[in-house]
Amino acid sequence: MAEYEDFTIDQGADVAIEIHLKEQDGSAKDLTAHTVTSKMKRNYNSGADGTVDFTCAIDTPATQGIAILSLTNEQTDALVTTGRYVYDVELSYVDTDNNVIIERVLEGKIKVNPSVTR
């Protein structure tokens, strides 16, 4: 089950969110051979229009369990509707049987504060 966390970002600013992923025993999750994806949109029922893709990276070494989600200032400036958005973060990897395994690790709401200087 995914953890829940709310964030606030500023319209027109660069954003980087560092996520520390842990195993159930508290040790860092090894993200070797994993892919991280994350999107935000106005609400869960929104179509593809208005969906914003985070740039996702796994920090090195991958054994630290740190993923970084980022948006450029151009992306946040393009969020013409300020207010609440929803997001989630998924990890994917291929298991030993060649099955793609997808796990939602984080979800929540993002509040976008409007910018005066645009």
Beta strands, then each sheet from edge to edge (+ up, - down):
strand 1: 3-4
strand 2: 7-10
strand 3: 15-20
strand 4: 35-41
strand 5: 52-53
strand 6: 55-58
strand 7: 66-71
strand 8: 83-94
strand 9: 100-113
sheet 1: 1+ 9+ 2+
sheet 2: 1+ 9+ 8- 4+ 5-
sheet 3: 3+ 7- 6+
end
